[in-house]
Amino acid sequence: MEHPGKILERILVERGISKRELAIRIGEYPQLLGDITLGKRKMNPSLSIRIGRELGIEEDCLMIAQTQFDLAQERAKLDIVEQIKEKER
């Protein structure tokens, strides 16, 4: 599963828009968008809506991607815990 920041990065590259330019357009700090595209920070609902409106994409698509990413991460953690428990039996 891909972090929504990677999806955002691809969209920006395809459209020739810099993270700084998008940040200014949506009234956000460029560092925040940089951290999101690096996978260091999570997408949030407000940001997903503002980015969606500015870029003309579905307002919830990046938030849905974040939720799917989070679920995949949690599943992986739980699978590891279950594997450890199985080995201990």
Phi and psi restraints in degrees (value plus and minus 20) as a CYANA .aco file:
   2 GLU   PHI    -119.0   -79.0
   2 GLU   PSI     117.8   157.8
   3 HIS   PHI     -85.8   -45.8
   3 HIS   PSI     120.9   160.9
   4 PRO   PHI     -80.6   -40.6
   4 PRO   PSI     -44.0    -4.0
   5 GLY   PHI     -83.6   -43.6
   5 GLY   PSI     -54.7   -14.7
   6 LYS   PHI     -89.0   -49.0
   6 LYS   PSI     -57.3   -17.3
   7 ILE   PHI     -84.1   -44.1
   7 ILE   PSI     -66.8   -26.8
   8 LEU   PHI     -79.7   -39.7
   8 LEU   PSI     -63.8   -23.8
   9 GLU   PHI     -77.3   -37.3
   9 GLU   PSI     -65.3   -25.3
  10 ARG   PHI     -80.9   -40.9
  10 ARG   PSI     -63.9   -23.9
  11 ILE   PHI     -81.3   -41.3
  11 ILE   PSI     -64.7   -24.7
  12 LEU   PHI     -84.2   -44.2
  12 LEU   PSI     -63.0   -23.0
  13 VAL   PHI     -82.4   -42.4
  13 VAL   PSI     -65.6   -25.6
  14 GLU   PHI     -79.1   -39.1
  14 GLU   PSI     -53.9   -13.9
  15 ARG   PHI    -115.7   -75.7
  15 ARG   PSI     -24.0    16.0
  16 GLY   PHI      49.2    89.2
  16 GLY   PSI      13.4    53.4
  17 ILE   PHI    -130.0   -90.0
  17 ILE   PSI     112.6   152.6
  18 SER   PHI    -102.3   -62.3
  18 SER   PSI     138.2   178.2
  19 LYS   PHI     -81.0   -41.0
  19 LYS   PSI     -60.0   -20.0
  20 ARG   PHI     -81.3   -41.3
  20 ARG   PSI     -65.1   -25.1
  21 GLU   PHI     -81.1   -41.1
  21 GLU   PSI     -65.6   -25.6
  22 LEU   PHI     -82.9   -42.9
  22 LEU   PSI     -63.5   -23.5
  23 ALA   PHI     -77.5   -37.5
  23 ALA   PSI     -65.1   -25.1
  24 ILE   PHI     -82.9   -42.9
  24 ILE   PSI     -63.5   -23.5
  25 ARG   PHI     -80.5   -40.5
  25 ARG   PSI     -56.0   -16.0
  26 ILE   PHI    -120.2   -80.2
  26 ILE   PSI     -16.2    23.8
  27 GLY   PHI      52.1    92.1
  27 GLY   PSI      20.2    60.2
  28 GLU   PHI    -144.9  -104.9
  28 GLU   PSI     141.1   181.1
  29 TYR   PHI     -94.1   -54.1
  29 TYR   PSI     113.2   153.2
  30 PRO   PHI     -76.9   -36.9
  30 PRO   PSI     -54.6   -14.6
  31 GLN   PHI     -81.4   -41.4
  31 GLN   PSI     -56.8   -16.8
  32 LEU   PHI     -81.5   -41.5
  32 LEU   PSI     -67.4   -27.4
  33 LEU   PHI     -85.2   -45.2
  33 LEU   PSI     -57.2   -17.2
  34 GLY   PHI     -80.3   -40.3
  34 GLY   PSI     -64.8   -24.8
  35 ASP   PHI     -84.4   -44.4
  35 ASP   PSI     -58.2   -18.2
  36 ILE   PHI     -86.7   -46.7
  36 ILE   PSI     -64.6   -24.6
  37 THR   PHI     -87.5   -47.5
  37 THR   PSI     -42.0    -2.0
  38 LEU   PHI    -107.8   -67.8
  38 LEU   PSI     -23.5    16.5
  39 GLY   PHI      58.9    98.9
  39 GLY   PSI      -5.4    34.6
  40 LYS   PHI    -105.8   -65.8
  40 LYS   PSI     -40.9    -0.9
  41 ARG   PHI    -152.3  -112.3
  41 ARG   PSI     138.2   178.2
  42 LYS   PHI    -111.4   -71.4
  42 LYS   PSI     131.2   171.2
  43 MET   PHI     -90.7   -50.7
  43 MET   PSI     126.2   166.2
  44 ASN   PHI    -145.3  -105.3
  44 ASN   PSI     143.8   183.8
  45 PRO   PHI     -76.9   -36.9
  45 PRO   PSI     -65.9   -25.9
  46 SER   PHI     -80.4   -40.4
  46 SER   PSI     -65.6   -25.6
  47 LEU   PHI     -85.4   -45.4
  47 LEU   PSI     -61.3   -21.3
  48 SER   PHI     -79.2   -39.2
  48 SER   PSI     -62.9   -22.9
  49 ILE   PHI     -86.1   -46.1
  49 ILE   PSI     -67.8   -27.8
  50 ARG   PHI     -84.0   -44.0
  50 ARG   PSI     -61.5   -21.5
  51 ILE   PHI     -85.6   -45.6
  51 ILE   PSI     -64.5   -24.5
  52 GLY   PHI     -78.0   -38.0
  52 GLY   PSI     -65.5   -25.5
  53 ARG   PHI     -84.7   -44.7
  53 ARG   PSI     -62.8   -22.8
  54 GLU   PHI     -87.7   -47.7
  54 GLU   PSI     -59.2   -19.2
  55 LEU   PHI    -112.6   -72.6
  55 LEU   PSI     -26.5    13.5
  56 GLY   PHI      52.0    92.0
  56 GLY   PSI      12.3    52.3
  57 ILE   PHI    -132.9   -92.9
  57 ILE   PSI     148.3   188.3
  58 GLU   PHI     -75.1   -35.1
  58 GLU   PSI     110.3   150.3
  59 GLU   PHI     -82.6   -42.6
  59 GLU   PSI     -46.2    -6.2
  60 ASP   PHI    -120.1   -80.1
  60 ASP   PSI     -22.2    17.8
  61 CYS   PHI     -83.0   -43.0
  61 CYS   PSI     -60.6   -20.6
  62 LEU   PHI     -92.1   -52.1
  62 LEU   PSI     -52.4   -12.4
  63 MET   PHI     -90.3   -50.3
  63 MET   PSI     -59.1   -19.1
  64 ILE   PHI     -83.0   -43.0
  64 ILE   PSI     -62.3   -22.3
  65 ALA   PHI     -81.4   -41.4
  65 ALA   PSI     -58.3   -18.3
  66 GLN   PHI     -84.8   -44.8
  66 GLN   PSI     -64.0   -24.0
  67 THR   PHI     -82.4   -42.4
  67 THR   PSI     -64.2   -24.2
  68 GLN   PHI     -83.5   -43.5
  68 GLN   PSI     -60.1   -20.1
  69 PHE   PHI     -82.6   -42.6
  69 PHE   PSI     -66.4   -26.4
  70 ASP   PHI     -81.5   -41.5
  70 ASP   PSI     -63.1   -23.1
  71 LEU   PHI     -82.8   -42.8
  71 LEU   PSI     -61.6   -21.6
  72 ALA   PHI     -83.4   -43.4
  72 ALA   PSI     -59.7   -19.7
  73 GLN   PHI     -83.7   -43.7
  73 GLN   PSI     -64.6   -24.6
  74 GLU   PHI     -86.2   -46.2
  74 GLU   PSI     -60.4   -20.4
  75 ARG   PHI     -79.7   -39.7
  75 ARG   PSI     -63.0   -23.0
  76 ALA   PHI     -82.4   -42.4
  76 ALA   PSI     -62.3   -22.3
  77 LYS   PHI     -82.7   -42.7
  77 LYS   PSI     -65.4   -25.4
  78 LEU   PHI     -85.2   -45.2
  78 LEU   PSI     -57.2   -17.2
  79 ASP   PHI     -82.4   -42.4
  79 ASP   PSI     -59.9   -19.9
  80 ILE   PHI     -84.7   -44.7
  80 ILE   PSI     -64.1   -24.1
  81 VAL   PHI     -81.3   -41.3
  81 VAL   PSI     -63.2   -23.2
  82 GLU   PHI     -85.2   -45.2
  82 GLU   PSI     -57.5   -17.5
  83 GLN   PHI     -84.7   -44.7
  83 GLN   PSI     -60.1   -20.1
  84 ILE   PHI     -84.9   -44.9
  84 ILE   PSI     -63.6   -23.6
  85 LYS   PHI     -81.7   -41.7
  85 LYS   PSI     -59.6   -19.6
  86 GLU   PHI     -82.8   -42.8
  86 GLU   PSI     -61.1   -21.1
  87 LYS   PHI     -87.9   -47.9
  87 LYS   PSI     -49.5    -9.5
  88 GLU   PHI     -96.7   -56.7
  88 GLU   PSI     -37.1     2.9
